[in-house]
Amino acid sequence: MINLQGVAAAGGIAIGKVFYLGKEEFVIPKHRITHEDISREIYRLEESLIDTRREISSLQKRIAKEFGFDHAKIFEAHLLVLEDRVLIEDVIQQIKDKKINIEYAFSQSIKKYVNILLKLNDDYLRERVIDIEDVSRRVMSKLLKQKEVNLRDLDEKVVVVSHDLPPSQTANLPKEKIMGFVTDVGGRTSHTAIIARSLGIPAVVGTEVATKNVKSGDVIIIDGSLGQVFVNPPEKIIREYKEKLVKYKKEIEIAHVPRALKACTKDKKEIVVSANVELPEELPLVVQSGAEGIGLYRTEFIFLGRRDLPTEDEQYKAYLTVAKKVKPNSVIIRTIDIGGDKFLSRPEVPAELSPFLGWRAIRFCLARPELFKTQLRAILRASTEKNIKVMFPMISGIEELREAKKLLEESKKELKKEGKKFDDKISVGTMIEVPSAALTADSLARESDFFSIGTNDLIQYSLAVDRANEKVAYLYEPGHPAVLRLIKSVIESAHKNKIWVGMCGEMAGEPLFAFLLIGFGLDEFSMPPPCVPKVKELIRNIKFKDVEKISQKVIDLATAREVEKYLQEEARKILKDDFERIIMR
Amino acid sequence: MERIESQIIVNSNHGLHARPAAVFVQIANKFDSKVSLAKDGECVDGKSIIAILSLGINRGAQVSLIAEGRDAKETADELRKFLESNND
C-alpha cells in the first residue's frame, strides 16, 4: 500500500478504481524507408485519414444534437483539412523525396503550415492553428494506434488521477462518472479544487507524486477532508473507510434537513447565505443546498472549451436561464475574469510571466470593449427578471470602475435605441480583491451599489503568495492579521456609505472564519453549494452580539495561529457539543 | 479553355477564417475549374483550406480570384458573390 498526504481540497470520501489521465503527447518515431515501402506508407496515411473522417463526422453529429448546429460547423473545416490536397501532396512528396516514415512526414508538414499561420498578423487566423493541430492529433493517434483520452468516454465510475486538470478538460466533465480527483499540483484555491467543491466531488490536490504511484485500475481511497490518499490499501483500511463513508453521508443528510430555514442569528440578525456557481449543471445543487440565490456566477465557462466567442444571444440565453431558476432570489453575475489560472485558448491572451499581475479580468475587458459590451448587453437583456446584479472583478482603482460603468451605460443606451427591454436600475457591484481597492474602499463605495470581497485573490495579493506554488503555499493564511484588518476596514467603509457587502471567496464557506466574519458585520456569504447548510446552521446557533465582541478582540492578535486558536476556543464555548460537527467537521 | 481573373475586396467579418474558408473550398470543389487565390503576389490552390488560411486574408483585403476551365465563368461568379458578401 502507498499512503500519500496532499492538500484537502474538497471534502468527502471516495473508494474506487483509479483512472490515470496522462498528458497526451505523442512520441513521433522517425526512420528511413526504402523505395518499396512508399506505397505502404501512403496506404497507411489514407487509412488513417478515412478513420479520422469517420470519427469527426460522428462527433459533429453528436455536438449538433447536443449543442446545436452552430457549434458543429467548425468540424466542416476539420473535415476539409483531412482531404486537403496541398497538405496531402506535401506529405507524399516528403515520403518520396526524403524516404521517411509517414508519421514523421505528416508531423513535418503540419508543423510547416502551423508555422506559416503563426506568422500571420491576424489573431483570428492564427487561432486556426488549434484546428489544424486538433485534426493532426487525431490522425496521429490513428497512425500510432494510440487512443486519445476523453473523460466523456469513461464507462464506469472512477477516481481521476492526473498531474493537473486543465480548465478546458473540466469544461465538459461527466460528473456522474467521477468519484474523486487526485492531482500532483495545486492548492485549495486551484482550479481543480474549486471545480471539485462546486460539483460536490471529493478531491485531494498537491500530492506532488500521485501520478508516479498509480496506474489505471488500482484501488484507491481518498479522504478529501484530511487530504489523505491510499493506493491499493489492505482490506482492513477499506473496511474502515467504507464505515466512514456511511457516516459521512448521514452527516450530510442531517445538515441538509433544515435547509428551508432562514439564516438568522439567535438575536434576529438576518444574513444572506448564497452560492457560488461555475457550471449550469450546478443549479439543482444550489436549490438543494438551501442557498438564497447566487452570490457569484462565474461566466468564464461560457467562454472556455470552445473555439469561437459566444454570441450575445447565446450569453443572454445562459444568463436568463439562471435568473429564472433562482427567482425570487437574485443572482450576481461577475463579468469575465479571464487570465490567471483560467485561460482562454486563443492567441488573444498571450502567455505572461506573472499572469496574476497581468492582463486579466477587468483590464482585459476594458482593452476589448467590443467583447466586454457583448457580455454587458447580454446581462442587461437577461435582467428583465429584475433579479440580476452585475459585478466587476479585479478593480484596482476608481478609474477602472468608472470606465466599466461607462461601458454599461453605453450598452443601456444602445439597447434603448433598439427597443430592447432591461432593468434600468440594475445593481452594480465592485469586487474587492486587490489590496489597493480594499484600501480605497471608501471612494469605491460611493460609486458602487454593493461590494463582494474576493478573498482568494485578496489574500494572495496582500501576502504576496502564489498558492499553487507548494514551496510557499504555507504562507497563504486567511487568518493573517493583515488580511483580517483589510476585510474589517472594507466592511466598515461599505457600511459608512450605506451599501451592503458580501464575500464570495473561499473564506466565507469556512465555518471558523464565517464565525468571525459575522462579527465583523458581513452582510452576505457566498460559497460552494455543499458548504451552505453548515454555515446556515452556524448562523442559527450564535448571537451577533457575542461574535461582534469576539471579532473586536481578534483584530489585535498578532498571528494567524493565535487568531485561529482564539476563535476555536470561543466557538467551542458558544456551540458546545455542536462545535466539532459544525466547525471542525 | 477559359480563364477569368477578378479583383475582389473580401467583405466577411473576420476575413477568410476557418468557417468561411471552408465554405469557399466547398463551393470551389463543386466546379471542374482550377481555382487559385492570390494576395500580395502569392498564389495558392483555391481548393485547399490550409493554403487559403496561410494567405491570411483579413476583412477588406484585396485578392485576385482566378478560375481556369470549361466552367470558369460560373465558378468565378459564384465565388466572387461569396467573397463580396458578409457571410459570417
Boltz contact constraints between the chains, C-beta under 6 A:
constraints:
  - contact:
      token1: [A, 73]
      token2: [B, 19]
      max_distance: 6.0
  - contact:
      token1: [A, 76]
      token2: [B, 22]
      max_distance: 6.0
  - contact:
      token1: [A, 77]
      token2: [B, 18]
      max_distance: 6.0
  - contact:
      token1: [A, 77]
      token2: [B, 22]
      max_distance: 6.0
  - contact:
      token1: [A, 80]
      token2: [B, 22]
      max_distance: 6.0
  - contact:
      token1: [A, 80]
      token2: [B, 25]
      max_distance: 6.0
  - contact:
      token1: [A, 80]
      token2: [B, 49]
      max_distance: 6.0
  - contact:
      token1: [A, 84]
      token2: [B, 48]
      max_distance: 6.0
  - contact:
      token1: [A, 84]
      token2: [B, 49]
      max_distance: 6.0
  - contact:
      token1: [A, 84]
      token2: [B, 50]
      max_distance: 6.0
  - contact:
      token1: [A, 85]
      token2: [B, 48]
      max_distance: 6.0
  - contact:
      token1: [A, 86]
      token2: [B, 45]
      max_distance: 6.0
  - contact:
      token1: [A, 86]
      token2: [B, 48]
      max_distance: 6.0
  - contact:
      token1: [A, 86]
      token2: [B, 50]
      max_distance: 6.0
  - contact:
      token1: [A, 86]
      token2: [B, 51]
      max_distance: 6.0
  - contact:
      token1: [A, 87]
      token2: [B, 50]
      max_distance: 6.0
  - contact:
      token1: [A, 113]
      token2: [B, 50]
      max_distance: 6.0
  - contact:
      token1: [A, 116]
      token2: [B, 54]
      max_distance: 6.0
  - contact:
      token1: [A, 120]
      token2: [B, 56]
      max_distance: 6.0
  - contact:
      token1: [A, 122]
      token2: [B, 56]
      max_distance: 6.0
  - contact:
      token1: [A, 122]
      token2: [B, 58]
      max_distance: 6.0
  - contact:
      token1: [A, 124]
      token2: [B, 14]
      max_distance: 6.0
  - contact:
      token1: [A, 124]
      token2: [B, 17]
      max_distance: 6.0
  - contact:
      token1: [A, 125]
      token2: [B, 17]
      max_distance: 6.0
  - contact:
      token1: [A, 125]
      token2: [B, 56]
      max_distance: 6.0
  - contact:
      token1: [A, 128]
      token2: [B, 18]
      max_distance: 6.0
  - contact:
      token1: [A, 128]
      token2: [B, 53]
      max_distance: 6.0
  - contact:
      token1: [A, 131]
      token2: [B, 18]
      max_distance: 6.0
